[in-house]
Amino acid sequence: MLGFCVRHLFLFLFRLNSRLEETLTMIHVMNATEIIEEIRRLPIEEKGKVIEFIRQLPKEETITAINEPLEEGRSFKNVAELFG
């Protein structure tokens, strides 16, 4: 009985491993040049979506500004104080 269970477990793991290898073969990490080439092949509507996505990404100076500490003592209690 134990031999039967071990054999089935082995077959199960073998099949699982085979499927995993097939899946990993299908996954391909693309470099920037490959991504650009794929974008060039897109229909015009899809290219527009890519452009809109890129426009939504924060620019480097925005990220830097977000991470900069505020000046000491600079705080506001409400919007009127901020713009007053």
C-alpha atoms as a printed R data frame, in Angstrom:
   type eleno elety resid chain resno      x      y       z
1  ATOM     1    CA   MET     A     1  0.000  0.000   0.000
2  ATOM     2    CA   LEU     A     2  2.787  2.437   0.912
3  ATOM     3    CA   GLY     A     3  4.593  1.662  -2.352
4  ATOM     4    CA   PHE     A     4  1.398  2.419  -4.279
5  ATOM     5    CA   CYS     A     5  1.017  5.818  -2.550
6  ATOM     6    CA   VAL     A     6  4.675  6.727  -3.098
7  ATOM     7    CA   ARG     A     7  4.405  5.830  -6.785
8  ATOM     8    CA   HIS     A     8  1.298  7.997  -7.225
9  ATOM     9    CA   LEU     A     9  2.964 10.846  -5.361
10 ATOM    10    CA   PHE     A    10  6.016 10.536  -7.618
11 ATOM    11    CA   LEU     A    11  3.837 10.592 -10.757
12 ATOM    12    CA   PHE     A    12  1.915 13.602  -9.464
13 ATOM    13    CA   LEU     A    13  5.132 15.514  -8.716
14 ATOM    14    CA   PHE     A    14  6.607 14.550 -12.084
15 ATOM    15    CA   ARG     A    15  3.524 15.863 -13.937
16 ATOM    16    CA   LEU     A    16  3.504 19.017 -11.830
17 ATOM    17    CA   ASN     A    17  7.178 19.626 -12.588
18 ATOM    18    CA   SER     A    18  6.592 19.083 -16.311
19 ATOM    19    CA   ARG     A    19  3.768 21.652 -16.323
20 ATOM    20    CA   LEU     A    20  5.918 24.098 -14.376
21 ATOM    21    CA   GLU     A    21  8.736 23.751 -16.898
22 ATOM    22    CA   GLU     A    22  6.276 24.344 -19.771
23 ATOM    23    CA   THR     A    23  4.917 27.444 -18.048
24 ATOM    24    CA   LEU     A    24  8.371 28.850 -17.342
25 ATOM    25    CA   THR     A    25  9.353 28.263 -20.967
26 ATOM    26    CA   MET     A    26  6.405 30.432 -22.044
27 ATOM    27    CA   ILE     A    27  7.479 33.285 -19.740
28 ATOM    28    CA   HIS     A    28 10.012 35.535 -21.404
29 ATOM    29    CA   VAL     A    29 11.539 38.596 -19.804
30 ATOM    30    CA   MET     A    30 11.690 41.369 -22.360
31 ATOM    31    CA   ASN     A    31 14.308 44.087 -22.551
32 ATOM    32    CA   ALA     A    32 13.493 47.694 -23.470
33 ATOM    33    CA   THR     A    33 14.232 47.200 -27.173
34 ATOM    34    CA   GLU     A    34 11.833 44.251 -27.373
35 ATOM    35    CA   ILE     A    35  9.129 46.202 -25.564
36 ATOM    36    CA   ILE     A    36  9.537 49.152 -27.937
37 ATOM    37    CA   GLU     A    37  9.296 46.830 -30.941
38 ATOM    38    CA   GLU     A    38  6.103 45.302 -29.537
39 ATOM    39    CA   ILE     A    39  4.632 48.780 -29.047
40 ATOM    40    CA   ARG     A    40  5.481 49.662 -32.668
41 ATOM    41    CA   ARG     A    41  3.463 46.644 -33.839
42 ATOM    42    CA   LEU     A    42  0.338 47.661 -31.912
43 ATOM    43    CA   PRO     A    43 -2.743 49.079 -33.632
44 ATOM    44    CA   ILE     A    44 -3.013 52.869 -33.323
45 ATOM    45    CA   GLU     A    45 -5.729 52.665 -30.626
46 ATOM    46    CA   GLU     A    46 -3.531 50.467 -28.444
47 ATOM    47    CA   LYS     A    47 -0.538 52.771 -28.968
48 ATOM    48    CA   GLY     A    48 -2.710 55.590 -27.653
49 ATOM    49    CA   LYS     A    49 -3.316 53.613 -24.465
50 ATOM    50    CA   VAL     A    50  0.430 53.126 -24.028
51 ATOM    51    CA   ILE     A    51  1.050 56.851 -24.517
52 ATOM    52    CA   GLU     A    52 -1.659 57.724 -21.983
53 ATOM    53    CA   PHE     A    53 -0.120 55.293 -19.483
54 ATOM    54    CA   ILE     A    54  3.332 56.839 -19.922
55 ATOM    55    CA   ARG     A    55  1.904 60.343 -19.440
56 ATOM    56    CA   GLN     A    56  0.410 59.204 -16.116
57 ATOM    57    CA   LEU     A    57  3.774 58.061 -14.729
58 ATOM    58    CA   PRO     A    58  5.335 60.493 -12.235
59 ATOM    59    CA   LYS     A    59  8.453 62.229 -13.492
60 ATOM    60    CA   GLU     A    60 11.757 61.941 -11.630
61 ATOM    61    CA   GLU     A    61 11.569 65.497 -10.260
62 ATOM    62    CA   THR     A    62  8.077 64.787  -8.902
63 ATOM    63    CA   ILE     A    63  9.317 61.721  -7.047
64 ATOM    64    CA   THR     A    64 12.296 63.704  -5.706
65 ATOM    65    CA   ALA     A    65 10.005 66.497  -4.493
66 ATOM    66    CA   ILE     A    66  7.731 64.006  -2.754
67 ATOM    67    CA   ASN     A    67 10.667 62.510  -0.900
68 ATOM    68    CA   GLU     A    68 12.227 65.861   0.131
69 ATOM    69    CA   PRO     A    69 11.622 66.850   3.730
70 ATOM    70    CA   LEU     A    70  9.530 69.972   4.273
71 ATOM    71    CA   GLU     A    71 11.144 73.127   5.616
72 ATOM    72    CA   GLU     A    72 11.238 73.295   9.406
73 ATOM    73    CA   GLY     A    73  8.165 74.915  10.932
74 ATOM    74    CA   ARG     A    74  6.265 74.968   7.676
75 ATOM    75    CA   SER     A    75  2.731 73.772   8.343
76 ATOM    76    CA   PHE     A    76 -0.777 74.969   7.691
77 ATOM    77    CA   LYS     A    77 -3.966 74.440   9.642
78 ATOM    78    CA   ASN     A    78 -6.283 74.996   6.685
79 ATOM    79    CA   VAL     A    79 -6.376 75.919   3.000
80 ATOM    80    CA   ALA     A    80 -6.939 79.602   3.706
81 ATOM    81    CA   GLU     A    81 -3.646 79.756   5.622
82 ATOM    82    CA   LEU     A    82 -1.866 78.049   2.774
83 ATOM    83    CA   PHE     A    83 -3.019 80.549   0.160
84 ATOM    84    CA   GLY     A    84 -3.474 83.564   2.453
